[in-house]
Amino acid sequence: MATHQWCSYIGKNSWPELLGTNGDYAASVIKGENSSLKVTVILVGSPVTGDLRCDRVRVWVDESRIVVKNPTAG
């Protein structure tokens, strides 16, 4: 998922430094930086809606709960 310009009002909207970390840890870091975001840890390949929401961050993890995609608002 790409970073979208219209999400810039939320402040930081991408967390590439969390790639390779534990998904639950990554979610807590993101939520700690911006408590207004809805942060969800999701297994890669799971079906999700295609709508864009600047208040949502999906943390994509593998079977070991390791972050495999850059968490991005949108």
C-alpha positions, 0 to 999 in steps of 0.5 A: 500500500502506497503512502498517500499525500492526503494522509499527510495531515496525520503526521508520520504515515509510514514506518519502514523502520518496523520491517522485520520486527514483531507485529505486536511490537510494531503496532504498539510503537505506531499506536504510541506515536499516534493514538488516534490511528486504528492499528491492526496486525494482519496475516499476509494474504488475508482478505481486506477491504480496498478502501483508503482510510487515513486513520488506519494502519495495517501491520502485515505479518507472516506466520511468525508474526514478523512484519513483512510490509512497510506499515503505512496509513491508508 
